[in-house]
Amino acid sequence: MLYSSNSNLTNNARALRKNMTKEERKLWYEFFRLLPYSVHRQYVIGNYIVDFYCASAKLAIELDGAQHYEEKAQYYDAERDEFLKSKGITVLRYSNIELNHNFKGVCEDILNHLEHPQD
């Protein structure tokens, strides 16, 4: 089951959509909304919420702030990535710094994965 009926996660996802980081807003408004692909923000998959998800490409895109580089967060992210991979979902991770300094390159990489999804 990809989608979770966990109402707490659904409520958290709604709150996260309303309070996107500036990097998430930039990627959403300046890139994803302009594409011919259906991309969801703060999407619940199993017991996790991914920043962005494109079901047709089975692609999850994560933007990582500084908190993701702490040991506990790295363990959690690795566990979540393994779960997603077990469901056939490719996970792309970009740091907020990378997005801010190389927005075009990040967008080109995501677009490449959308146009050529992993089998």
Sequence and secondary structure as in RCSB ss.txt:
>XXXX:A:sequence
MLYSSNSNLTNNARALRKNMTKEERKLWYEFFRLLPYSVHRQYVIGNYIVDFYCASAKLAIELDGAQHYEEKAQY
YDAERDEFLKSKGITVLRYSNIELNHNFKGVCEDILNHLEHPQD
>XXXX:A:secstr
  S   HHHHHHHHHHHHT  HHHHHHHHHTGGGSSS  EEEEEETTEEEEEEETTTTEEEEEE GGGGSHHHHH
HHHHHHHHHHHTT EEEEEEHHHHHH HHHHHHHHHHHHHS   
